[in-house]
Amino acid sequence: MKLNQNKAPVYEALQEYRENRIVSFDVPGHKQGKGNPELTEFLGKQCMSVDVNSMKPLDNLCHPVSVIKEAEELMADAFGAAHAFFMVNGTSSSVQAMVM
């Protein structure tokens, strides 16, 4: 069954996070740009407003159960693969995980 490839679950969750104006008591320390105006000027308010840590509405890469899981399923479907996984730390960690 083909999935709706017009969906963007992680992006949509980040948009909802930004629109809900959640006050963060977690990392990163720039607090959506409020704590580092120079970085905000360099990267832009849009970028800083969605630079957030793992939290329930945004799922978790280590154990995806919602938006990340849905996005990985969409990616697998798009490539005709049984599974797809988002990775961090570049291709080196991806290759190491594949070998293990």
FILUMPA-362117 format. One line per 8 residues: number of its first residue (from 1); for each residue x, y, z of N, C-alpha, C, O. Coordinates in steps of 0.1 Angstrom, whole numbers, plus 5000, padded with zeros to 4 digits. Each point is the difference from the previous one (the first is absolute). Layout:
// FILUMPA-362117
NUM) X Y Z X Y Z X Y Z X Y Z; ...
//
This chain:
// FILUMPA-362117
1) 5008 4988 5000 4992 5012 5000 5009 5012 5000 5008 5002 5009; 4990 5007 4982 5007 5013 4999 4995 5010 5010 4988 5001 5002; 5021 5005 5005 4997 5010 5010 4999 5014 4993 5004 5002 4989; 4990 5007 5018 4999 5014 4995 5013 5007 5001 5004 5005 5011; 5003 4996 4978 5013 5006 5000 5000 5015 5000 5010 5007 5000; 4978 4999 5002 4999 5015 5001 5001 5004 5015 5000 5011 5003; 5000 4979 5006 5001 5003 5014 5015 5002 5004 5009 4995 4994; 4993 5013 5016 5013 5003 5006 4999 5000 5015 4999 5011 5006
9) 5000 4977 5000 4996 4999 5015 5009 5008 5009 4995 5007 5009; 5018 4993 4989 5010 5007 5009 4998 5015 4998 4999 5007 5010; 5001 4997 4978 4998 5014 4997 4987 5006 5005 5000 5010 5006; 4989 4982 4993 4987 5004 5005 5000 5001 5015 4994 5009 5006; 5013 4981 5001 5001 5001 5014 5008 5012 5005 4997 5006 5010; 5014 4997 4983 5008 5012 5003 4992 5013 4998 5001 5009 5008; 4991 4991 4982 4991 5012 4998 4990 5002 5011 4998 5011 5005; 4996 4977 4999 4991 5001 5011 5006 5004 5013 4995 5008 5008
17) 5017 4987 4994 5008 5004 5012 5002 5015 5000 4998 5006 5010; 5007 4999 4979 5002 5015 4999 4987 5008 5002 5000 5010 5007; 4989 4985 4987 4988 5008 5001 4994 4999 5015 4993 5010 5004; 5010 4980 5003 4995 4999 5014 5008 5008 5010 4996 5001 5011; 5015 5005 4984 5008 5009 5008 5004 4994 5014 4998 5006 5010; 5007 4982 4989 5004 4992 5012 5013 5007 5006 5009 5003 4993; 4991 4999 5020 5011 5005 5007 5009 4988 5004 4996 4991 5007; 5017 5010 4988 5009 4989 5002 5008 5001 5012 5006 5011 5003
25) 4995 4979 5005 5009 4999 5012 5011 4989 4997 5006 4995 5010; 4996 5002 4978 5009 4990 4996 5011 5005 4990 5000 5012 4998; 5009 4980 4998 5010 5005 4990 4993 5001 4987 4989 4994 4998; 5016 5014 4992 5012 5007 5000 4998 5014 5008 4989 5005 5002; 5023 4999 5003 5000 5012 5009 4996 5013 4993 4998 5010 5007; 5002 4991 4980 4997 5013 4994 4985 5003 5001 4996 5011 4997; 4996 4979 5008 4985 5002 5003 4993 5007 4988 4994 5011 5001; 5006 4982 4988 4994 5004 4987 5005 5014 4996 4993 5008 4994
33) 5020 4994 5008 5006 5012 4996 5000 5011 5010 5008 5010 4998; 4984 4989 5013 5000 5011 5009 5013 5002 5008 5003 5010 5005; 5004 4979 4997 5012 5000 5008 5013 5003 4992 5010 5002 5006; 4989 4999 4981 5012 5003 4992 4995 5008 4987 4999 4994 4990; 5000 5019 5012 4995 5008 4989 5010 5000 4988 4995 5001 4988; 5018 4997 5014 5009 5000 4989 4998 4988 4991 5000 5000 4988; 4998 4988 5019 4997 4988 4992 4986 5001 4993 4999 4995 4989; 4992 5011 5017 4987 5002 4994 5001 5009 4988 4994 4997 4990
41) 5014 5013 5011 5002 5009 4988 5006 4992 4989 4997 5002 4988; 5013 4990 5015 5007 4992 4990 4991 4989 4994 5000 4999 4987; 4993 4993 5021 4992 4989 4995 4986 5004 4996 4994 4994 4992; 5001 5016 5015 4986 5004 4997 4990 4995 5011 5002 4989 5006; 4988 5019 4996 4990 4996 5010 4993 4987 4997 4997 4992 5009; 5000 5005 4978 4993 4988 4997 5008 4988 5004 4994 4990 5006; 5019 5010 4991 5008 4989 5004 5001 4998 5015 4999 4989 5005; 5003 5022 5002 5002 4999 5014 4987 4995 5007 5000 4994 5011
49) 4988 5010 4983 4988 4997 5007 4996 4985 5000 4992 4995 5007; 5015 4997 4984 4998 4986 5000 5012 4991 5003 5000 4988 4998; 5011 5019 5007 5011 4992 5005 4998 4996 5014 5002 5007 5010; 4993 4981 4992 4995 4995 5013 5006 4986 5002 5005 4993 4991; 4994 5003 5022 5004 4987 5004 4989 4990 4998 4988 5004 4997; 5015 4983 5005 4989 4990 5000 4990 5003 5011 5003 5002 5011; 4984 4997 4985 4989 5002 5010 4989 4992 4994 4999 4997 4988; 4991 5000 5021 4990 4991 4996 4993 5004 4987 4998 4991 4991
57) 4997 5021 5007 4994 5003 4987 5008 4999 4988 4995 4999 4989; 5019 5001 5013 5009 5000 4989 5006 4986 4998 5009 4998 4991; 4988 4993 5018 5005 4986 4999 5015 4999 5004 5005 5010 5005; 5001 4979 4993 5014 4997 5005 5006 4991 4990 4995 4989 4997; 5017 5015 4998 5007 4992 4990 5004 4986 5006 5001 4990 4992; 5002 5009 5020 5004 4988 5007 4989 4989 5000 5002 4988 5000; 4985 5017 5001 4989 4991 5001 4988 5007 4994 4991 5004 5007; 5008 4997 4980 4989 5008 4994 4987 4992 5001 4999 4988 4997
65) 4991 5020 5007 4986 4994 5002 4989 5009 4993 4989 4995 4999; 5015 5017 4997 4989 5008 4994 5005 5007 4987 5001 4993 4990; 5002 5019 5010 5003 5008 4987 5013 4995 4994 5000 4999 4987; 5010 4997 5020 5012 4995 4994 4998 4986 4994 5004 4997 4989; 4988 4995 5018 4997 4987 4995 4992 5001 4987 5003 4993 4990; 4987 5016 5010 4992 5002 4988 5009 5005 4988 4998 4996 4989; 5011 5013 5014 5009 5006 4990 5009 4989 4994 5003 4999 4988; 5002 4992 5021 5009 4989 4996 4992 4990 4991 5005 4995 4990
73) 4982 5003 5013 4992 4991 4992 4997 5006 4986 5000 4993 4990; 4998 5021 5010 4998 5007 4987 5013 4999 4992 4999 4997 4988; 5013 5004 5018 5012 4999 4993 5002 4986 4995 5004 4999 4988; 4994 4991 5019 5001 4986 4996 4991 4998 4988 5004 4994 4990; 4983 5011 5011 4991 4998 4989 5005 5007 4987 4999 4995 4989; 5006 5017 5013 5005 5008 4988 5011 4993 4993 5001 5001 4988; 5008 4992 5019 5011 4993 4994 4997 4985 4998 5009 4993 4995; 4979 5003 5008 4997 4986 4997 5007 4990 5009 5003 4989 4997
81) 5000 5016 5015 5008 4992 5010 4991 4994 5011 4989 5006 5002; 5015 4984 5004 4992 4994 5012 5001 5010 5012 4990 5001 5007; 5021 5005 4995 5003 5008 5012 5009 5012 4996 5008 4999 4990; 4991 5012 5017 5009 5011 4998 5002 5007 5014 4991 5000 5008; 5021 5005 4994 5003 5005 5013 5007 5014 4999 5009 5001 4991; 4987 5008 5017 5007 5013 5000 5012 4999 5009 4999 4993 5010; 5012 5013 4986 5012 4999 5008 5005 5013 5004 4997 5010 4993; 5012 4991 5017 5007 5012 5003 5015 4997 5000 5004 4988 4999
89) 5004 5022 5001 5015 4999 5000 5006 4996 4987 5011 4995 4999; 4981 5007 4990 5006 4998 4987 5000 4986 4995 4995 4991 5007; 5011 5007 4982 5000 4986 4993 5008 4990 5008 4997 4988 4999; 5013 5017 5008 5009 4990 5008 4992 4992 5009 5001 4988 5001; 4990 5018 5007 4992 4993 5010 4990 4991 4993 4997 4989 5005; 4998 5015 4983 4991 4992 4992 5007 4987 4995 4994 4990 5001; 5018 5012 4994 5007 4988 4995 5003 4991 5012 4999 4988 4999; 5006 5017 5012 5003 4992 5012 4988 4992 5005 5001 4989 5003
97) 4987 5018 4997 4988 4993 5004 4996 4989 4990 4995 4989 5004; 5007 5013 4984 4997 4991 4989 5009 4987 5002 4995 4989 4998; 5018 5013 5005 5009 4989 5001 4997 4992 5013 5001 4988 5000; 4994 5018 5010 4997 4993 5013 4988 4992 4997 4995 4993 5010
//
